[in-house]
Amino acid sequence: MREIAKGDSARTFVQNHPEGAVLLLTARWCGSPCDSLVPVLALIEAENPSVSVAVADLETARDLAAELDVTGIPAVLGFANGKCVAKSTSWRDKASIEQGLEEVLRREA
């Protein structure tokens, strides 16, 4: 899982992974709800080799939340061919995340 420090880095990450990219938006102050998603998304990435996952801290990438129209965190966004095709906010279990990212993950098949 990669760490993204700036909004332009997130755009580059998504563009460089047209086959599937997942971006987790967090903040240091978010604590457990955000932190607990990191291992879940790492597992999803390991189980889906064509999908790449990155995490961005909105305290350092402030422009990213507005650009992606994210109003709550943690936020999980799925991208296919550079376009956001899935977005969820708040903590979710692995099965719920996979269901929400279906359009990104099914490209694996």
Secondary structure, 3 states (H helix, E strand, C coil): CEEECCHHHHHHHHHCCCCCEEEEEECHHHCHHHHCHHHHHHHHHHHCCCCEEEEEECCCCHHHHHHCCCCCCCEEEEEECCEEEEEEECCCCHHHHHHHCHHHHHHHC
